């Protein structure tokens, strides 16, 4: 499954070096109108090349050609199955990581992350979710 939200503003919300985790977050559309929160979480981040703010976002698993281009251009060990392409109005980016997951729910701006791993799984009916396959 491809994740695509072309009309949203996404920000790098948090990166944790010790756990190699990345959290992207969107609370608004491109016109800054408040919308339900969307968060994208990736664990096991080995390499990332992305803008800190992205105007629209599509995340998809990289194919063999894209992996070869990323490896050659950036000199990284990208592999099929763990490399993801991030497309936004700002341009292209990529992740070499575990499979990114997303969650969407209505939350206040200062509410905790939707990826609170101390909470039961699957999440309640107020959260929609999925993975980039």
N, C-alpha and C positions, 0 to 999 in steps of 0.2 A: 504494500500500500504506500502511495506517495502522500506526503503531507503537503497541503497547499493552502495558503491564506494570503492571496495577492493584495488584499486591500487593508492589511494590518501593519502596524508599526511594531517591530520586534527589537528588543534590546538584549545584549549580553547582560544577564542579571547577576550571575555568580559563576565563578570558576574556582574549584577547590583543588589546589595542587596535590595535597597529600592523598586525596581520594580519586584524583583524575576525573572529576565530574564537572559537567557544564550545564548551566541552566539558562535558557533563553526565555524571555517573557514578553507578552503583549497585553496591554490593558486598553489600547485605543486603536481606532482605525487611522488611516493616513491623514484625516482632517482633525485628528486629536479628539474625536468623539468617544466618550467612555463606552466600552463594550465588555462582555464577559471575558475574564482572564483566560489566556492560553499560555501554557508553559510547555517547553520542550526540554527534556532531560536526556543527556547522554553520559554514560559511564565508561570507564576504561579509555578515556581520551588520550591517544598517543600523540596526535598532531591535529592542530586546528589552524585554519586560515579563513578568517571571517571578519566582517565589519562589526564594530561595536553596536551600531544601530542599522537595522535593515528595513527598507521600505518595501513591504511585501516579502513573503518567504515561501519557497518551495524546497522541500527536503526529499531527496530520492537516493536510492542506492546507486552508486556509480557502476557503469558497465565497464567491460574490459578496456575499451578505447579511452574512456574518461580516466580510469585508473592509470593507464600507461601515460597519458598526458600529464596527469598530476605528478606522477613519479619523476618523469623527465624534467618537467618545468621547475619543480620545487625541490627535487633531490630528496624525497621522502620515501619511506617504505610503505607505499599504499598497496593494498591488496583488494581483490574482488571479495565482497562479502563483509568487509569492515570499513569501506570507504563510502562516504555519503557526500553528494553534491548539494550545496546550498545556493539557490538562485534568488536574487532579490533585485529591486530597482537600483541598488548600489553596485551590482555586478555579481560575479561568481565567488564562491568560497567552498571549502570542503572540510570534512571531519574524517579522521581515521580513529574509529572508536567502536564501542559496543553499539548495538541497535538503538537509535533514538526512539523515545516514547513521548507522547503528548497527552495533555489533559486540559480540559476546558470546563470552566464553571463560573458562575457569578460569585465574585468575591470583592470585598472592600479592598482598596488600594494597599492598606497596611496589614491585610490578613496574611497568615503564614502561607508558605508554598503549598501548591497542590501535590507536591512530591514529598509529603511527610511520611516517611517509611515506618513510623511508629503506629500509623493508622491501619485499620483492617483493609484487606484486599479481597475481592475487588472493592473499589470505592463505592460510596452511596449513589443513589439514583440522580443526585444533583450534579454529578461529574460525568462527562463523556470522555472517552480515552481511546488510545490506539497506539500502534507501533508503525515505524517506517520499515516495511518489509523489502 
